[in-house]
Amino acid sequence: MNTPIFTLSATNLSNEDEIFDALAVVDYESEDAAIGAARELAGKLASSYDDVCQVTVHSGEWRTPGGDVHGETYDIFTISSKSKEKTMEARKKAGYVQLEVNEYVG
């Protein structure tokens, strides 16, 4: 049976650099676990970076019993390390059309 997997990506919106963290290199097998990890990582980023960082949970992939991964990812949840106002300003500067995210730490 195929297993759905959820992945995280973390980005510093000031320079659009991807942030690598142990939580972001794990494939999660439940949406709740992935969202919980995203919240945890956003909290860490809020205290580690002055810049606005966002953590996004991606769905749409699955792992076969043989270990192969298939599918196309799409975003299902995004949390920012800063306030709504700071996030909207940073996302606008970075060229995002959608300025709001699902949750904010700051």
C-alpha positions in Angstrom: 0.0 0.0 0.0 1.3 3.5 -0.8 2.0 5.9 2.1 1.2 9.6 1.8 4.1 11.8 2.8 4.2 15.4 3.8 7.4 17.6 3.6 8.5 21.0 4.9 10.3 23.8 3.3 11.6 26.8 5.2 12.5 30.1 3.5 14.0 33.4 4.6 11.9 35.9 2.7 14.5 38.7 2.8 16.8 36.8 0.5 14.7 33.8 -0.5 17.3 31.4 0.8 16.1 28.0 1.8 16.8 27.2 5.4 18.0 23.7 6.2 16.9 22.3 9.5 16.6 18.7 10.8 12.8 19.2 10.9 12.7 20.1 7.3 14.5 17.1 6.0 12.0 14.6 7.4 9.1 13.0 5.4 6.1 13.0 7.7 3.4 10.4 7.3 0.5 12.5 8.7 -0.6 16.0 8.0 -1.0 16.7 11.8 2.7 15.7 12.4 3.9 17.9 9.6 1.9 20.9 10.7 3.2 20.4 14.3 6.8 20.2 13.0 6.2 23.4 10.9 5.0 25.2 14.0 8.0 24.1 16.0 10.4 25.1 13.3 8.7 28.5 12.8 9.1 29.1 16.6 12.8 28.3 16.3 13.3 30.6 13.4 11.4 33.4 15.2 14.1 33.4 17.8 17.1 32.7 15.5 16.4 35.2 12.6 15.5 38.9 12.6 14.2 38.4 9.1 10.7 37.1 8.2 10.9 33.3 7.6 8.1 31.0 6.5 7.7 27.3 6.9 5.4 25.5 4.4 3.9 22.0 4.5 3.6 20.3 1.2 1.3 17.4 0.3 0.7 15.4 -2.9 3.5 12.8 -2.8 3.4 9.2 -1.7 5.9 6.5 -1.0 5.5 3.0 -2.6 6.3 -0.1 -0.6 9.6 -0.3 -2.5 10.6 3.2 -1.3 10.1 5.2 -4.4 8.4 8.6 -4.1 5.8 9.8 -6.6 3.5 12.7 -7.1 3.5 16.5 -7.4 3.6 18.6 -4.3 1.4 21.5 -3.5 1.2 23.8 -0.4 -1.3 23.0 2.3 -0.2 25.1 5.2 2.3 28.0 5.8 3.3 29.6 9.0 5.4 32.8 9.4 8.0 33.5 12.1 6.8 37.1 12.5 3.6 39.1 12.8 1.0 39.3 10.1 2.0 42.9 9.2 5.7 42.0 8.8 4.9 38.9 6.9 2.6 40.7 4.4 5.2 43.3 3.8 8.0 40.7 3.3 5.8 38.6 1.0 4.9 41.6 -1.1 8.6 42.6 -1.5 9.4 39.0 -2.5 6.7 39.1 -5.2 4.1 36.9 -3.7 0.5 37.4 -4.9 -1.1 36.0 -1.7 0.3 38.1 1.1 -1.3 36.3 4.1 -0.4 32.8 5.4 -2.3 30.4 7.7 -0.6 31.3 11.0 1.9 33.7 12.5 4.3 33.2 15.4 5.2 36.9 16.1 
